[in-house]
Amino acid sequence: MPLPPNRGHVSTEQRQASTPIDACTTIDGVHRILDDQEDAVLAVRHASDAIATFIDALAPRLADGGRLVYLGAGTSGRLGVLDASECPPTFNADPNTIIGVIAGGDAALRRSSEAREDDPAGAHEALADLDVGDRDTVMGIAAGGTTPWVLGGVAEAGRRGAMTALLTCAAVPDSVEADHHILLDTGAEVLTGSTRLKAGTATKIALNTITTSAFVQLGKVHENLMVDLRATNAKLHDRCLRILCALCPELDRATADQVLQEADGDLKTAIVVARLGLDREVAGRRLDAAHGDLRRVLD
């Protein structure tokens, strides 16, 4: 086999100049790992301007019916799939709004398939199956910034007219093109090259920030409450009641439950009914007219 490209210049592949972790006591090793993780938060904070710029470009596209598609391999791919899968229960979002695609398919969520990440055309079929187009946004996630599967997929998404972005934890070559680049400069890992550590932590924080902020702009949140909920199980039923009582303090829990049932379990509708004294149909029409923005309706 030919020699692979030398990635020794990539910051996430370099070694820390510190006491070897295998020479540490257990508690010292734990402290080393935890201290290193703190750098993940700082890396995301330093990228906050780029993150905010991307969110402001993304949210209107989602409001217009576009989708956010994550592309990643290995840990990066799993984090993208995780973030996408958590948006529907958190924000009552359509599962097709945020989509995670991982090199090797869903089987790679449980069993690594790193060989797939070397194929620069490997993501093309998934993009074609999703019919990615000019309303969509495709974000490649690659800790080291060199994964051919991710970079090739982002380039193909751009050719298909999508807005493109790269989320990396190391600088990317000048030849790599994307509309947005978010660099989380986490540097060398405490276990050399293991980007499941602080690079993974920084990536998870950034993805949490992106989707939460985007859905806030889409009216899925009121104050700091997940108001776009439906009472589909006992936990969500309880959360709906507590939120309804918090926003409508004149209601006791039993009355709140009656209002929620009359709203067919839709929390936003129940809040409008209770706060404005409207019936369910009128409350629903007002929410529709405000594109689901509860603050606009209540104000």
QUIBELCOR-V926986 format. One record per helix or strand. SS is the DSSP state (hx for helix, st for strand). FROM is the first residue (numbers start at 1). TO is the last residue. If there is no record, write none. Layout:
# QUIBELCOR-V926986
SS,FROM,TO
SS,FROM,TO
This chain:
# QUIBELCOR-V926986
hx,11,13
hx,21,23
hx,26,46
hx,48,63
st,68,72
hx,74,91
st,98,102
hx,106,109
hx,114,118
hx,124,129
st,137,142
hx,148,159
st,163,168
st,180,183
hx,198,217
st,222,222
st,225,225
st,230,230
hx,234,247
hx,253,262
st,266,266
hx,267,276
hx,280,289
hx,294,298
